[in-house]
Amino acid sequence: MPKSKSSESQDQATSRYSIRAVERTLRLLSMLSDGKRRTLTELSEAIGLSSSTTFRILVTLERNRYVERDGQSGYYQLGLACLELAQAYHIGSDIRQAALPELEKLRDETKETVHLAVLDKMEVVYIEKLSGLCAVQVMSSRVGGRLPAYCTGLGKVLLAYSDPQRVRAHFEQTGLVPYTAATIQKVDDLMAHLEEVRRQGYALDRGEHEAEVRCVAAPVFDGTGEVVAAISVAGPAGRMEPLASRTDIIERTLSAARTISSRLGHREVRQEVHPYSSQDGHKGRSSGLG
């Protein structure tokens, strides 16, 4: 989708104030944020800089504890200063503070893993995860981690309340990578599914990213009526199926989402006009979360 003139002028204005050295530094940190250790050569090649320039940036980051270098292997990884920043974000996050008591209650009631996430660049970013009380289960989700939005319960909720034209344009450009046999692979099918998610007020994930994981997710609204986050209950298929019939988990998830939304200033209105109704033909939505 072509950018509007206002968007282009805004991008140009922003780029005028951009500092190349800072952007390069942030790109390096971003590359290490997936938890994998990398060598100087790997990092320099990935961001398109010479080894000497990359080394100077890494030395500065290491001196300030934002990266650590293994003296024997030469591998770099994120340092303790990044953890301190993450902890400061957690402490100051209004959404997380409002959500945490309800997430703990929801985890205790369902005995399954609960998540809190936001949407960034059409990806889910996890800002809280409380592991379930049952047997240990393997899930790829982690606080600070990212997963594709189109094949996760949290992501589908967040996409469902986003501008459908932007959602469609993005995935028509990037495509839908199939992670499992259950992953939605056509953009038209995704858009129809998101419409259903918005209509019913919650999303189900039947192993669309991880084949053995099932999930129920619901949106969190702020005081303006916008969806700012989503919460979910996730567990193994053996305990969660038949998912659509698990009204206990669905209702508990919706109830928790309502309470968190209320703490963020949202007042439930049963029939709101959806902000993008003129664009996608949707006549309205309920912010009552189900």
C-alpha positions in Angstrom: 0.0 0.0 0.0 1.6 3.4 -1.0 2.3 5.9 1.7 0.3 9.1 1.9 2.1 12.4 1.3 1.7 13.2 5.0 3.3 9.9 6.0 6.2 10.5 3.6 6.8 14.0 4.9 6.7 12.7 8.5 9.2 10.0 7.7 11.5 12.6 6.0 11.2 14.9 9.0 12.0 12.0 11.4 15.0 10.9 9.3 16.5 14.3 9.5 17.0 13.9 13.3 18.1 10.3 13.1 21.7 9.6 14.4 23.3 6.9 12.4 25.6 5.7 15.2 22.7 5.3 17.5 20.6 3.5 14.9 23.5 1.1 14.3 23.9 0.5 18.0 20.2 -0.3 18.3 20.3 -2.7 15.4 23.1 -4.6 17.1 21.1 -4.8 20.3 18.0 -5.9 18.4 20.0 -8.7 16.7 21.0 -10.0 20.1 17.5 -9.7 21.6 16.5 -13.2 20.4 18.8 -14.7 23.1 21.3 -16.2 20.6 25.0 -15.5 21.0 26.9 -14.2 17.9 30.4 -13.5 16.9 31.8 -10.2 15.7 31.8 -11.4 12.1 28.2 -12.6 12.3 27.1 -9.3 13.7 29.0 -7.1 11.3 27.8 -9.1 8.3 24.2 -9.1 9.5 24.0 -5.3 9.8 26.2 -4.5 6.9 29.0 -2.8 8.7 32.8 -3.3 8.7 34.2 -5.4 11.5 36.2 -2.5 12.8 33.1 -0.3 13.1 31.0 -3.1 14.6 33.8 -3.8 17.1 34.0 -0.2 18.3 30.2 -0.2 18.9 30.4 -3.5 20.8 33.3 -2.2 22.9 31.2 0.8 23.9 28.2 -1.4 24.7 30.4 -3.8 26.7 31.9 -1.0 28.7 28.4 0.1 29.7 27.2 -3.5 30.4 24.7 -3.6 27.5 26.6 -6.6 26.0 28.9 -9.2 27.3 31.7 -11.0 25.5 32.8 -14.5 26.3 36.6 -14.3 26.5 37.2 -17.8 25.3 34.7 -18.2 22.4 34.4 -14.5 21.4 30.6 -14.7 21.3 28.6 -11.7 22.3 25.3 -11.6 24.1 23.1 -9.0 25.9 24.4 -7.7 29.2 23.0 -7.0 32.6 22.1 -3.4 31.8 19.5 -4.6 29.3 17.9 -6.6 32.1 17.9 -3.5 34.3 16.1 -1.6 31.6 13.6 -4.4 31.1 12.9 -4.5 34.9 12.4 -0.7 34.9 9.9 -1.0 32.1 8.0 -3.7 33.9 7.8 -1.7 37.1 6.6 1.4 35.2 4.2 -0.4 32.9 0.6 0.7 33.6 -0.8 -2.2 31.6 1.3 -4.8 33.4 0.6 -3.3 36.9 -3.2 -3.3 36.1 -3.1 -6.8 34.7 -0.8 -8.7 37.2 -3.3 -9.3 40.0 -5.9 -10.6 37.5 -3.3 -12.7 35.7 -2.3 -14.3 39.0 -5.9 -15.1 39.8 -6.5 -16.4 36.3 -3.4 -18.7 36.5 -4.6 -20.0 39.9 -8.1 -20.7 38.7 -7.2 -22.4 35.5 -3.9 -23.9 36.6 -2.6 -23.1 33.1 0.0 -20.6 31.7 -1.3 -17.0 31.3 0.2 -14.3 29.1 -0.1 -10.5 28.6 1.0 -9.1 25.3 0.9 -6.1 23.0 1.1 -5.7 19.2 4.2 -4.2 17.6 4.8 -4.3 13.8 2.1 -7.0 13.4 4.0 -9.2 15.9 3.0 -10.2 19.4 5.4 -8.9 22.1 5.0 -10.7 25.5 5.2 -8.3 28.5 4.2 -10.9 31.1 4.1 -14.7 31.4 3.0 -16.7 34.5 3.7 -20.4 34.1 1.0 -22.9 34.9 0.7 -24.9 38.0 0.3 -28.3 36.3 3.1 -30.4 34.7 5.9 -28.5 33.1 5.0 -27.6 29.5 7.2 -26.4 26.7 6.1 -23.1 25.1 8.2 -20.8 23.0 6.7 -17.7 24.6 8.9 -15.6 26.9 8.8 -12.1 28.4 10.2 -9.7 25.8 9.9 -12.3 23.1 8.1 -11.9 19.8 5.9 -14.3 17.8 3.9 -13.8 14.6 0.5 -12.3 15.3 -1.5 -14.1 12.7 -1.0 -17.6 14.2 -1.3 -16.9 17.9 -4.5 -16.4 20.0 -3.1 -13.1 21.5 -2.0 -11.9 18.1 -5.4 -12.7 16.4 -7.2 -10.7 19.1 -4.9 -7.7 18.6 -5.1 -7.9 14.8 -8.9 -8.2 15.0 -9.2 -4.7 16.6 -6.6 -3.1 14.3 -7.3 -1.3 11.0 -8.2 -4.1 8.6 -6.8 -2.3 5.6 -3.4 -2.1 7.3 -3.5 -5.7 8.4 -4.4 -6.9 4.9 -1.8 -4.8 3.2 0.9 -6.0 5.6 0.2 -9.7 5.2 -0.3 -9.5 1.5 3.2 -8.2 1.3 4.8 -10.6 3.8 2.7 -13.7 3.3 1.6 -16.2 6.0 4.3 -18.7 6.8 2.7 -22.1 7.8 4.1 -23.2 11.2 1.7 -26.1 11.6 -1.1 -27.8 9.6 -3.5 -25.5 11.5 -1.9 -22.2 10.4 -4.1 -19.9 8.3 -2.3 -19.6 5.0 -4.5 -17.3 2.9 -5.0 -13.6 3.7 -8.7 -13.7 2.8 -9.2 -16.5 5.2 -7.3 -14.6 7.9 -9.4 -11.5 7.4 -12.6 -13.5 7.6 -11.4 -15.2 10.8 -10.4 -11.8 12.4 -13.9 -10.6 11.7 -15.3 -13.6 13.6 -12.8 -12.9 16.4 -14.0 -9.3 16.7 -17.7 -10.4 16.6 -17.4 -13.0 19.4 -14.9 -10.9 21.5 -12.2 -13.6 21.9 -9.8 -15.8 19.9 -8.9 -19.5 20.0 -5.6 -20.9 18.9 -5.9 -24.6 18.0 -2.2 -25.3 17.6 -1.6 -22.7 14.8 2.0 -21.9 15.9 2.8 -24.8 18.1 0.9 -27.9 17.2 0.4 -29.2 20.8 -0.5 -25.8 22.4 -4.1 -24.5 22.7 -5.0 -21.0 23.8 -7.9 -18.7 24.6 -7.2 -15.0 24.3 -9.2 -11.8 25.0 -8.7 -8.1 24.3 -7.8 -5.4 26.9 -9.3 -1.9 26.3 -8.1 1.4 27.7 -10.1 4.5 28.7 -10.5 5.6 25.1 -12.0 2.3 24.0 -8.9 1.2 22.1 -7.5 -2.3 22.4 -4.0 -1.8 24.0 -3.2 -5.4 25.0 -4.5 -9.0 25.1 -4.4 -11.7 27.7 -4.5 -15.5 27.2 -4.7 -18.8 28.9 -2.5 -21.5 27.2 -1.9 -25.1 27.8 -1.3 -28.5 26.1 -4.0 -29.9 23.8 -4.5 -32.9 26.1 -5.8 -30.6 28.9 -7.4 -27.8 26.9 -9.4 -29.8 24.3 -12.2 -29.6 23.2 -11.2 -25.9 23.2 -14.4 -24.4 21.9 -16.4 -26.2 24.6 -14.1 -25.0 27.4 -16.6 -22.3 28.5 -15.1 -22.2 32.0 -11.7 -21.0 30.6 -13.3 -18.8 28.0 -15.5 -17.0 30.6 -12.7 -16.7 33.1 -10.4 -15.2 30.4 -13.1 -12.7 29.3 -13.9 -11.8 33.0 -10.2 -11.1 33.7 -9.9 -9.0 30.5 -12.9 -7.0 31.6 -11.5 -6.3 35.0 -8.1 -5.2 33.6 -9.8 -3.0 31.1 -11.8 -1.4 33.9 -8.6 -0.7 35.8 -7.3 1.1 32.7 -10.4 3.4 32.7 -12.5 1.5 30.2 -16.3 1.7 30.7 -18.2 -1.1 29.1 -20.5 0.0 26.3 -22.5 -2.7 24.6 -22.8 -1.3 21.1 -20.0 0.9 20.0 -19.3 1.8 16.4 -16.1 0.2 15.3 -13.6 2.8 14.4 -12.9 1.2 11.0 -16.5 0.3 10.2 -16.6 2.6 7.1 -13.6 0.8 5.7 -14.4 -2.8 6.1 -18.1 -2.9 6.2 -18.3 -4.0 9.8 -21.3 -2.2 11.4 -20.2 -2.1 15.0 -18.7 -4.0 17.8 -19.3 -4.6 21.4 -16.5 -3.6 23.8 -18.1 -5.8 26.4 -15.6 -8.6 25.6 -18.1 -11.2 24.7 
